[in-house]
Amino acid sequence: MAEKLCSINVSTPSPIRRRFHCLLSNDCQNYLILNPYSYNVLTVISMAEEEFTDINGNSISLDCQTHSALCREFTVTSPKLSLRKVMVYTCFVWLFAYAVFFFTENTTVLSSAILLTLAGMMIQIHFVKVDHETLLIIGSLGVQLSSSYASGRERTIFIEMSKLKDIVINEAVYMHSMIYYLCILIKDPADPETVTSVVPLFQSSKPRLNCLVHVYRSCQEVLAHSR
């Protein structure tokens, strides 16, 4: 991710300042005003946008927020539930049920198809489809993992910093291919050098390596400050 630092003197005429700000707004993703009360320097930080995808090639987004040197938050957002796929599956089940009803004249088949479709949709949006996953790392406390489902349900896991040994990028075999994933190593309280368990991160979104590297580097910076 490229970074560029630009600065101008705020004592310049206001029309020039407005024009300069408008030009930077088209190119910069974020900007920051340093020492605003002194009115001496306007500092602008621009970050080149980078596109991220999951292991299947679907577009995902990564939102990084730095609350402090010891607190950073990362949110990976997956594509929304496709209405077209839902309609295709629903039509397939109902047409199959109607075909069975046409030959058997059993109305129970139609009722079962409707109930099965509704139950499947509820399970999909409430337990399967994750809209976004969040990793919040606080150097003095620990790591919080949150998953928000399509129905609005949220699942949160908190890992204390005393149990965390490290955050690493690991590799695994998935569907006859090698993938990378970010994970937390949990250490044994009796033996800090021993890893007792591994907690994978972003299991639903499954970002590619370039996305994981951004999160990994930021997490390592927080861990370095907290140690």
Sequence and secondary structure as in RCSB ss.txt:
>XXXX:A:sequence
MAEKLCSINVSTPSPIRRRFHCLLSNDCQNYLILNPYSYNVLTVISMAEEEFTDINGNSISLDCQTHSALCREFT
VTSPKLSLRKVMVYTCFVWLFAYAVFFFTENTTVLSSAILLTLAGMMIQIHFVKVDHETLLIIGSLGVQLSSSYA
SGRERTIFIEMSKLKDIVINEAVYMHSMIYYLCILIKDPADPETVTSVVPLFQSSKPRLNCLVHVYRSCQEVLAH
SR
>XXXX:A:secstr
  EEEEEEETTS HHHHHHHHHHHHHH S    SSTTTTSEEEEEEE    EEBTTS EEEEEEEEEETTEEEEE
EE     HHHHHHHHHHHHHHHHHHHHHH  HHHHHHHHHHHHHHHHHIIIII EEEEEEEEETTTEEEEEEEET
TS EEEEEEEGGGEEEEEEEEEEETTEEEEEEEEEEE SS TTSEEEEEESSTTT B HHHHHHHHHHHHHHHHH
H 
